[in-house]
């Protein structure tokens, strides 16, 4: 039993690479065994993935799409989008608590109470108290210092009363803060903090919210500006004003040059933006994150967040420019997808900043899903962003994506694949490799002792020159190999020890000539049965494999030979050998018309002059239909007017034309056996009874045997 162990991807695992040979073997196997079309095979490999003969596995687009959808579902089930403002609320509560505690201490001091022994922060310098009382320096002393020098008891009493009034008034302001986050921030911006810690906490919170709102527009904000000081906010306001002017010019139909804008403000934007359209598309992608967040919230939360976003800027001019920017983007209508709406149902809390990042990831997952669906539609994986896949789905998914993208790239670079419209197609070189694979598969099953019979060993005078050479003997045709002849002369003189004279003398003993072989030409038509019964048990696939192998063998070793294919069922199709790798012409029929297939094969062979002519019939049945125009009268075998009789008449015509019919039968019923033997007897051909597994060996060895007999 094989045990598989799985572990989390940690970068140490190896995604097994595959080669061009692995891919071509897989394609050839499916073409030859599954009767599949090469284009559909490639599409299936890219969409569903595949496992190569060597054990390597390639992920497909559908698996990548499933991983992406599972990642999105995990996010939806994990996070609670309703918690986005909880962090802001907690920080606001802490600000209010810090201020309230300071005010309570002021009230205790005003009542003459002493602070606890462990309290390190005594009464603060009450700037607000000095303003309320009209005494700028009144807050410099402690409220409990009634006996200090320079003050009377009445003055200390008045000071305590003023401090108490101030503290109560501000406590009342804190008690009256609205519950909504936006309203709280708006009122606290106008509130005069007594406690410096509370004031600093609020300013830090306000600056964080401002930065997050601005990052909704400008991703490079953190790199461009480290701290949102009043000067930095003024710089951002100037940038947004220039940006609005640029977009408005573009919206009016101008073609503004943005190079000056990018030179001045490029720190707020990613590199690579060169046109106004690219700038607007980038801004839209950024703004969609906030829109997606708002769309995913309940109406109450959406209103609360919108109020918060409106309340964070004290600079009215900047707020106005941002509103102007949003309006420009809406009127420009820069396209792409609409902001998403995500039904989160988890319980893990999020800060506003985390939620903005999550919205970016969710939008990227949606965009990747659209890319993958388009890739499935066009069968093109080259445009998938593997880096984004890695960021969102992990390093393993990125490695598998890059491996999948290498499939078409390596085939294209090897000259085996080319683009055709929205699809891919194999080149003639790739088709030739598949046909060669068919030949290798068949010869690989043959006994090694038979392989020696493939070559015609007879040498001597003939019409076809071989690459082999021999020394010239009297009577040979002088087909001279000049290079080897000169080398023979040089070696002869070197062995003789004769001094170099500057001249090379040739003798007849130096002559090297090319061998020649008897040239025979064989014209063959393969009759391939494609009736219903041939589709069972791999019979049709075996026949097609044989035709491909025979075509390859002829082109490689016997280029002067002629080969055509006639596919037949109740109708007949004449095919070029290269069409065997397609499947659009395969139409399984319910009849078997031997007579018409033989007639068309005979017509094809009649156009070939000289040499031997043969028909190789691959079938598993008997004739049960024929072309009615070939005779008159009723369908009646007893009167010699049926399919068998008409087939035998056509066999006689082939025999008269010197055409040999060799039949390869993949069935052994008594009636079929009898009819095939009758055909062989009439034609003086041969009948072979074979299984699909051994059909190729029978046909190819018979073809090679005929070549040898014709050469003797």
C-alpha positions in Angstrom: 0.0 0.0 0.0 1.3 3.4 -1.0 1.3 6.0 1.8 1.2 9.7 1.0 2.1 12.3 3.6 1.0 15.9 3.3 2.3 18.9 5.2 1.9 22.7 5.1 3.9 24.4 2.4 7.1 25.9 3.9 9.1 26.6 0.8 11.3 23.5 1.1 9.0 21.4 -1.0 9.9 20.9 -4.7 7.4 21.3 -7.4 8.5 18.6 -9.8 9.5 20.1 -13.2 8.4 18.6 -16.4 10.0 18.8 -19.8 8.9 19.4 -23.4 9.3 15.6 -23.9 7.0 14.9 -21.0 4.3 17.2 -22.4 4.5 15.8 -25.9 4.3 12.2 -24.6 1.2 13.1 -22.7 -0.4 14.8 -25.7 0.6 11.9 -27.9 -0.9 9.3 -25.5 -4.2 11.1 -25.4 -4.4 11.6 -29.1 -3.6 8.0 -29.9 -5.4 6.3 -27.1 -8.4 8.5 -26.4 -9.3 9.6 -30.0 -9.0 13.2 -28.8 -8.5 16.4 -30.7 -5.1 18.0 -30.0 -6.7 21.4 -29.3 -9.1 19.9 -26.8 -6.3 18.0 -25.2 -4.3 21.1 -24.6 -7.3 22.9 -23.3 -8.1 20.1 -20.9 -4.5 20.0 -19.6 -4.5 23.7 -18.9 -8.0 23.7 -17.3 -8.0 20.5 -15.4 -4.2 19.9 -14.9 -2.6 16.6 -15.7 -0.3 13.9 -14.4 2.6 13.1 -16.7 3.9 9.6 -17.4 7.0 10.3 -15.2 4.8 11.0 -12.2 5.0 14.8 -12.3 1.8 16.6 -11.7 0.6 20.0 -13.1 -2.1 22.0 -11.5 -4.9 23.3 -13.8 -6.8 26.5 -14.0 -9.9 25.0 -12.3 -7.9 23.9 -9.3 -6.3 27.3 -9.0 -9.8 28.8 -9.2 -11.1 26.5 -6.5 -8.1 27.5 -4.3 -8.9 31.1 -4.8 -12.6 30.7 -4.0 -11.7 28.7 -0.9 -9.4 31.5 0.3 -12.1 34.1 -0.2 -14.6 31.9 1.7 -12.1 31.5 4.6 -11.9 35.3 4.9 -15.7 35.6 4.9 -16.1 33.0 7.6 -13.2 34.4 9.7 -13.7 38.2 10.1 -16.3 40.4 11.7 -16.7 43.5 9.6 -19.0 45.0 12.3 -16.0 45.4 14.6 -14.2 47.9 12.4 -15.0 50.9 14.6 -14.5 49.0 17.9 -10.9 49.9 18.1 -11.7 53.6 17.4 -14.4 53.5 20.0 -12.1 52.0 22.6 -9.4 54.6 21.9 -12.0 57.4 22.2 -13.3 55.9 25.4 -9.7 55.9 26.7 -9.3 59.6 25.7 -12.5 60.5 27.5 -11.6 58.4 30.6 -8.1 60.0 30.8 -9.7 63.5 30.6 -12.4 62.6 33.1 -9.9 61.3 35.6 -8.0 64.5 35.4 -11.1 66.5 35.9 -12.1 64.4 38.9 -8.7 65.1 40.4 -9.3 68.8 39.9 -12.6 68.6 41.7 -11.0 66.8 44.6 -8.3 69.4 44.8 -10.9 72.2 44.6 -12.7 70.6 47.6 -9.4 70.6 49.5 -8.8 66.9 49.0 -5.2 65.6 48.7 -4.2 63.3 45.9 -3.4 59.7 46.8 0.1 59.0 47.9 0.8 56.9 44.9 -0.5 59.5 42.4 2.4 60.9 40.5 0.5 63.4 38.3 -0.6 66.2 40.5 -2.8 69.1 39.2 -2.0 70.2 35.7 -1.3 73.7 34.7 -5.0 74.7 34.0 -4.7 76.8 30.9 -8.4 76.6 30.4 -9.0 77.7 34.0 -7.0 80.8 33.4 -9.1 81.6 30.4 -12.4 81.0 32.2 -11.4 83.1 35.2 -9.7 85.8 33.3 -6.5 85.2 35.2 -3.8 83.9 32.9 -1.4 83.1 35.8 -3.9 81.7 38.2 -3.3 78.1 37.4 0.4 78.1 38.2 -0.1 77.1 41.8 -1.8 74.2 43.5 -5.4 74.5 44.4 -4.7 73.3 47.8 -2.0 75.9 48.6 -4.3 78.1 50.6 -1.6 79.1 53.0 1.1 79.9 50.4 2.7 83.3 50.4 1.1 86.1 48.4 -2.4 84.8 48.6 -5.2 85.2 51.1 -7.8 82.7 52.2 -10.5 84.3 50.2 -8.4 84.2 47.0 -7.7 80.5 47.5 -11.4 79.9 48.0 -12.2 81.7 44.8 -9.6 79.7 42.9 -11.0 76.5 44.2 -14.5 77.6 43.1 -13.3 78.5 39.7 -11.5 75.2 39.3 -14.6 73.3 40.4 -16.8 75.2 38.0 -14.4 74.6 35.1 -14.1 70.9 35.9 -17.9 70.5 36.3 -18.5 72.3 33.0 -16.1 70.1 31.1 -17.4 66.9 32.7 -20.8 68.0 31.5 -19.4 68.4 28.0 -18.0 64.9 28.2 -21.3 63.5 29.4 -23.1 65.1 26.5 -20.8 63.6 23.8 -23.0 61.7 21.2 -22.6 57.9 21.0 -21.7 57.9 17.3 -17.9 57.9 16.6 -18.1 60.6 14.0 -20.1 63.0 16.3 -17.7 62.3 19.2 -14.7 63.1 17.1 -16.3 66.3 15.8 -17.1 67.6 19.3 -13.7 66.5 20.8 -12.0 68.4 18.0 -13.7 71.6 19.5 -13.1 70.5 23.1 -10.4 72.2 25.1 -8.6 69.4 26.8 -7.4 70.0 30.3 -5.2 66.9 30.5 -2.2 66.9 28.1 -2.1 63.1 28.0 -5.8 63.0 26.8 -5.0 65.7 24.3 -2.0 63.8 22.9 -4.0 60.5 22.7 -6.8 62.3 20.8 -4.3 63.9 18.4 -2.6 60.6 17.7 -6.0 58.9 17.0 -7.0 61.8 14.8 -3.8 61.6 12.9 -4.1 57.8 12.4 -7.6 58.2 11.0 -6.5 61.0 8.7 -3.6 58.8 7.4 -5.9 55.9 6.8 -8.5 58.0 5.0 -5.8 59.5 2.8 -4.3 56.0 2.1 -7.7 55.2 0.7 -6.6 57.5 -2.2 -2.8 57.4 -2.2 -1.1 54.1 -1.4 2.4 55.8 -1.2 1.4 58.1 1.6 3.5 56.3 4.2 6.6 56.5 2.1 5.9 60.0 0.9 5.1 61.6 4.3 6.0 60.0 7.7 4.0 62.4 9.9 0.8 64.3 9.1 1.9 67.6 10.4 -0.1 70.7 9.4 2.6 71.4 6.9 2.3 67.9 5.5 -1.5 68.2 5.2 -1.1 71.5 3.3 1.3 69.7 0.9 -1.3 66.9 0.4 -4.0 69.5 -0.2 -1.9 71.2 -2.9 -1.3 67.8 -4.5 -5.0 66.9 -4.6 -5.8 70.3 -6.1 -3.3 69.7 -8.9 -4.6 66.2 -9.4 -8.2 67.6 -9.7 -7.1 70.1 -12.3 -5.3 67.4 -14.3 -8.3 65.0 -14.2 -10.7 67.8 -15.2 -8.6 68.7 -18.2 -8.6 65.1 -19.2 -12.4 64.9 -18.7 -12.8 67.9 -21.0 -11.1 66.1 -23.8 -7.6 67.4 -23.4 -4.6 65.0 -23.5 -2.5 66.5 -20.6 1.1 65.6 -20.1 1.3 64.2 -16.6 5.1 64.0 -16.5 5.4 67.3 -14.6 2.7 66.2 -12.2 4.5 62.9 -11.6 7.8 64.7 -11.2 6.4 66.9 -8.5 4.0 64.4 -6.7 5.3 61.0 -7.8 6.1 60.0 -4.2 2.3 59.5 -3.6 1.9 57.1 -6.5 3.4 53.8 -7.6 5.9 53.8 -10.5 4.9 53.1 -14.0 2.0 55.6 -14.3 2.5 57.5 -17.6 -1.0 58.7 -18.7 -4.0 60.3 -17.2 -6.0 57.1 -17.8 -3.6 55.0 -15.8 -3.7 57.6 -13.0 -7.5 57.5 -12.9 -7.6 53.7 -13.0 -5.1 53.5 -10.1 -7.2 56.0 -8.0 -10.3 54.0 -8.8 -8.7 50.8 -7.5 -7.7 52.6 -4.3 -11.1 54.2 -3.7 -12.9 50.9 -4.4 -11.5 49.5 -1.2 -13.4 52.0 1.0 -16.5 51.6 -1.2 -16.3 47.8 -0.8 -16.0 48.2 3.0 -19.0 50.5 3.1 -21.0 48.2 0.9 -20.3 45.3 3.2 -21.6 47.0 6.3 -25.1 47.4 7.7 -26.8 50.7 6.9 -26.3 51.9 10.5 -22.6 51.1 10.5 -22.2 52.6 7.0 -23.7 55.9 8.2 -21.4 55.9 11.3 -18.3 55.2 9.2 -19.2 57.9 6.7 -19.7 60.4 9.5 -16.3 59.4 10.9 -14.6 59.9 7.6 -16.2 63.4 7.3 -15.1 64.4 10.8 -11.3 63.7 10.7 -10.1 66.7 8.8 -10.0 70.2 10.4 -8.7 71.5 7.1 -11.9 72.4 5.3 -10.0 73.1 2.0 -8.5 69.6 2.0 -11.9 68.1 2.8 -13.3 70.1 -0.1 -10.6 68.9 -2.5 -11.1 65.3 -1.5 -14.8 65.6 -2.2 -14.0 67.3 -5.5 -11.7 64.3 -6.4 -14.5 61.8 -5.6 -16.8 63.7 -7.9 -14.3 63.8 -10.7 -13.8 60.1 -10.4 -17.5 59.4 -10.5 -18.0 61.6 -13.5 -15.1 60.1 -15.4 -16.7 56.7 -15.0 -13.4 54.8 -15.2 -14.4 51.4 -15.5 -13.3 48.0 -14.4 -15.5 46.3 -11.9 -18.0 47.7 -9.5 -17.0 47.8 -5.8 -17.7 44.5 -4.1 -20.1 43.6 -1.3 -18.8 40.9 0.9 -21.0 39.0 3.4 -18.6 38.5 6.3 -19.9 36.2 9.0 -16.9 35.5 11.3 -16.1 36.8 14.8 -12.4 37.9 14.5 -12.3 41.7 15.1 -10.6 44.1 12.7 -9.3 47.6 13.0 -10.2 50.1 10.3 -6.7 49.8 8.8 -6.9 46.0 8.8 -10.3 46.2 7.2 -9.0 48.4 4.4 -6.2 45.9 3.7 -8.7 43.1 3.8 -10.9 44.9 1.3 -7.9 45.3 -1.0 -7.3 41.5 -0.8 -10.9 40.7 -1.4 -11.0 42.9 -4.4 -7.8 41.4 -5.7 -9.3 37.9 -5.2 -12.3 39.0 -7.3 -10.0 40.4 -10.0 -8.0 37.2 -10.0 -11.1 35.2 -10.4 -12.1 37.2 -13.4 -8.6 36.7 -14.9 -8.8 33.0 -14.3 -12.3 32.7 -15.9 -11.0 34.7 -18.9 -8.0 32.4 -19.1 -10.3 29.4 -19.0 -12.3 31.0 -21.8 -9.3 31.8 -24.0 -7.1 28.9 -23.0 -4.3 31.4 -22.2 -2.5 31.4 -18.8 0.2 33.8 -19.8 -1.6 36.9 -18.3 -2.2 35.5 -14.8 -0.3 37.5 -12.2 1.7 34.8 -10.5 3.1 37.3 -7.9 -0.4 38.3 -6.9 -1.3 34.6 -6.7 1.7 34.1 -4.3 0.7 37.1 -2.2 -2.9 35.9 -1.8 -2.6 32.1 -1.9 0.9 31.4 -0.8 4.3 30.4 -2.4 3.1 26.9 -3.3 0.2 28.3 -5.4 2.6 30.7 -7.1 5.1 27.9 -7.9 2.3 25.8 -9.4 1.0 28.7 -11.4 4.4 29.5 -12.8 4.8 25.8 -13.7 1.4 25.9 -15.5 2.4 29.0 -17.4 5.6 27.3 -18.5 3.6 24.6 -20.3 2.6 26.7 -23.3 5.8 28.8 -23.1 8.2 25.9 -23.4 6.1 24.3 -26.2 6.0 27.7 -28.0 9.8 28.2 -27.6 10.4 24.7 -28.9 8.4 25.4 -32.0 5.7 22.9 -31.1 2.8 25.3 -30.3 1.5 28.5 -31.8 -1.4 30.9 -31.1 -4.5 30.7 -33.3 -7.1 33.3 -32.4 -8.2 32.7 -28.9 -6.8 29.2 -28.9 -3.6 27.2 -29.3 -2.7 24.7 -32.0 0.2 22.3 -32.4 2.6 23.0 -35.2 3.5 20.5 -38.0 6.6 19.7 -36.0 4.6 18.7 -33.0 2.2 16.6 -35.1 5.2 14.9 -36.6 6.5 14.1 -33.0 3.1 12.5 -32.2 3.2 10.4 -35.3 6.8 9.4 -34.4 5.6 8.4 -31.0 3.0 6.1 -32.6 5.8 4.4 -34.6 8.0 4.1 -31.5 5.1 2.5 -29.5 4.5 -0.1 -32.2 8.1 -1.0 -32.8 8.7 -1.1 -29.1 6.4 -4.1 -28.8 8.2 -6.0 -31.5 10.8 -8.7 -30.7 14.3 -7.4 -31.2 15.0 -10.2 -33.6 12.5 -8.8 -36.0 14.0 -5.4 -36.0 16.9 -6.6 -38.2 14.4 -7.2 -41.0 13.5 -3.5 -41.3 16.4 -2.7 -43.5 16.8 -4.0 -47.1 20.3 -5.5 -46.9 20.8 -5.9 -50.6 23.5 -3.5 -51.9 24.8 -2.7 -55.3 23.6 -1.0 -58.4 20.3 0.8 -58.0 18.5 4.1 -58.4 18.7 5.3 -54.8 22.0 6.5 -53.2 22.7 5.6 -49.6 24.9 7.4 -47.1 27.2 4.4 -46.9 30.4 4.3 -49.1 32.7 1.6 -50.4 35.9 1.3 -52.4 35.4 1.4 -56.2 35.6 -1.9 -58.1 35.5 -2.4 -61.8 31.9 -2.1 -63.1 30.6 0.1 -60.3 28.7 3.3 -61.2 31.1 6.1 -60.5 29.0 7.9 -57.8 32.2 9.5 -56.2 32.6 10.7 -52.6 35.2 13.3 -53.4 36.1 14.1 -49.7 36.8 10.5 -48.8 38.6 9.8 -52.1 41.1 12.6 -51.4 41.6 11.4 -47.8 42.3 7.9 -49.2 45.0 9.3 -51.5 46.6 11.3 -48.6 46.7 8.3 -46.3 48.1 6.1 -49.1 51.0 8.6 -49.8 51.6 9.0 -46.1 52.0 5.2 -45.6 54.3 4.9 -48.7 56.7 7.4 -47.1 57.1 9.3 -50.4 58.4 12.9 -50.0 55.7 15.6 -50.5 55.9 17.1 -53.9 53.1 19.6 -53.6 50.9 17.5 -55.8 48.4 14.8 -54.9 48.2 11.9 -57.4 45.0 9.8 -57.5 44.7 6.2 -58.5 41.6 4.0 -59.0 42.4 2.4 -55.6 41.7 5.7 -53.9 38.2 6.1 -55.4 35.4 5.9 -52.7 31.9 5.6 -54.1 28.4 5.8 -52.5 26.5 2.6 -52.2 23.1 2.4 -53.9 20.1 0.2 -53.3 17.4 -1.2 -55.4 14.7 1.5 -55.4 11.1 0.3 -55.1 8.0 2.4 -54.9 4.9 1.2 -53.0 1.6 3.0 -53.2 -0.7 2.2 -50.2 -4.2 3.2 -49.2 -5.3 2.4 -45.7 -9.0 1.7 -45.4 -10.0 2.5 -41.8 -13.3 1.3 -40.5 -15.1 3.9 -38.3 -18.4 2.2 -37.7 -20.0 1.9 -34.3 -18.4 -1.5 -33.4 -14.9 -0.1 -34.1 -15.3 2.4 -31.2 -15.3 -0.4 -28.7 -12.2 -2.0 -27.2 -9.8 0.6 -28.7 -10.2 -0.8 -32.2 -10.5 2.5 -34.0 -7.7 4.1 -31.9 -5.5 1.2 -32.8 -6.2 1.6 -36.5 -5.5 5.3 -36.4 -2.3 4.7 -34.5 -1.2 2.2 -37.2 -2.0 4.7 -40.0 0.0 7.4 -38.2 3.0 5.1 -37.6 3.0 3.8 -41.2 2.9 7.4 -42.5 5.8 8.3 -40.3 7.8 5.2 -41.3 7.2 6.0 -45.0 8.3 9.7 -44.7 11.4 8.7 -42.7 12.6 5.7 -44.6 10.7 5.5 -47.9 10.0 9.1 -49.0 9.2 8.0 -52.5 6.3 5.9 -51.4 2.6 7.1 -51.5 0.1 6.8 -48.6 -3.5 7.9 -48.3 -6.3 7.0 -45.8 -9.9 6.2 -46.6 -12.1 6.3 -43.5 -15.5 4.6 -44.0 -18.7 3.7 -42.2 -22.0 4.1 -44.1 -20.2 6.9 -46.0 -16.6 7.4 -47.1 -14.0 10.1 -46.5 -10.6 10.4 -48.2 -8.0 11.9 -45.8 -4.5 13.2 -46.0 -2.4 11.4 -43.4 -1.9 14.6 -41.3 -5.6 14.8 -40.8 -5.5 11.6 -38.6 -4.5 13.8 -35.6 -7.8 15.7 -35.9 -11.1 14.2 -34.8 -13.6 16.6 -36.4 -14.1 14.2 -39.3 -14.8 11.2 -37.1 -18.5 10.5 -37.4 -19.4 7.1 -36.1 -21.8 5.4 -38.5 -24.2 2.5 -38.2 -23.2 0.9 -41.6 -20.1 -0.5 -43.2 -19.7 0.2 -46.9 -16.7 -1.9 -48.1 -17.7 -1.5 -51.7 -17.5 2.3 -51.9 -14.3 2.5 -49.8 -12.6 -0.1 -52.1 -13.8 1.9 -55.1 -12.4 5.2 -53.9 -9.1 3.5 -52.8 -8.8 1.9 -56.3 -9.3 5.4 -57.9 -6.6 6.9 -55.8 -4.1 4.1 -56.6 -5.0 4.2 -60.3 -3.3 7.7 -60.4 0.0 6.3 -59.2 2.4 5.1 -61.9 4.8 2.2 -61.4 5.7 0.2 -58.3 3.5 -2.0 -56.2 0.0 -1.0 -55.2 -1.8 -2.3 -52.1 -4.9 -1.7 -49.9 -4.6 -2.2 -46.2 -8.1 -2.8 -44.8 -8.5 -2.4 -41.0 -12.0 -3.5 -39.9 -14.0 -5.6 -37.4 -17.1 -6.3 -39.4 -18.6 -7.3 -42.7 -20.2 -5.1 -45.4 -23.8 -4.3 -44.7 -24.4 -1.5 -47.1 -23.2 -0.4 -50.5 -23.7 2.4 -53.1 -27.0 1.7 -54.8 -26.0 3.4 -58.0 -23.6 0.6 -58.6 -26.3 -1.8 -59.6 -30.0 -2.0 -60.3 -32.5 -4.3 -58.7 -33.7 -5.2 -55.3 -31.4 -5.7 -52.3 -31.0 -9.5 -52.3 -27.7 -11.4 -51.6 -29.1 -14.6 -53.1 -29.4 -12.8 -56.5 -25.9 -11.3 -56.2 -27.3 -7.8 -55.5 -26.3 -7.2 -51.9 -23.4 -5.6 -50.0 -21.3 -8.7 -50.0 -21.8 -9.4 -53.7 -21.0 -5.7 -54.6 -17.9 -5.8 -52.4 -16.6 -8.9 -54.1 -17.2 -7.3 -57.5 -15.1 -4.3 -56.4 -12.4 -6.8 -55.1 -12.3 -8.3 -58.6 -11.8 -4.8 -60.2 -9.0 -4.1 -57.8 -7.4 -7.5 -58.7 -7.7 -6.7 -62.4 -5.8 -3.4 -61.7 -3.0 -5.2 -59.9 -3.9 -4.0 -56.5 -3.3 -6.3 -53.6 -5.8 -6.2 -50.6 -4.4 -7.2 -47.2 -7.2 -7.3 -44.6 -6.5 -7.0 -40.9 -9.6 -8.3 -39.0 -10.1 -7.5 -35.3 -13.0 -10.0 -34.9 -13.2 -13.7 -35.2 -16.9 -14.5 -35.8 -17.3 -17.4 -38.3 -19.2 -15.4 -40.9 -16.7 -12.6 -40.9 -13.8 -15.0 -41.1 -15.4 -16.8 -44.0 -16.0 -13.5 -46.0 -12.5 -12.2 -45.3 -10.9 -15.4 -46.5 -13.1 -15.3 -49.6 -11.8 -11.7 -50.4 -8.2 -13.0 -50.0 -8.9 -15.9 -52.3 -10.3 -13.7 -55.0 -7.6 -11.1 -54.8 -4.6 -13.3 -53.9 -4.0 -11.1 -50.9 -3.8 -12.1 -47.3 -6.0 -12.0 -44.2 -4.7 -11.4 -40.7 -6.7 -11.8 -37.5 -5.4 -9.6 -34.7 -6.3 -7.8 -31.5 -6.0 -4.0 -31.2 -2.8 -4.5 -29.1 -1.0 -6.4 -31.9 -2.5 -4.7 -35.0 0.5 -2.3 -35.4 3.1 -5.0 -35.4 1.2 -7.0 -38.0 0.7 -4.1 -40.4 4.2 -2.6 -40.2 6.0 -5.9 -40.5 3.8 -6.8 -43.4 4.6 -3.5 -45.1 8.3 -3.9 -44.6 8.1 -7.5 -45.8 6.4 -6.4 -49.0 9.2 -3.8 -49.5 11.8 -6.5 -49.3 10.0 -8.9 -51.7 9.5 -6.1 -54.2 13.3 -5.3 -54.1 14.5 -8.8 -54.8 
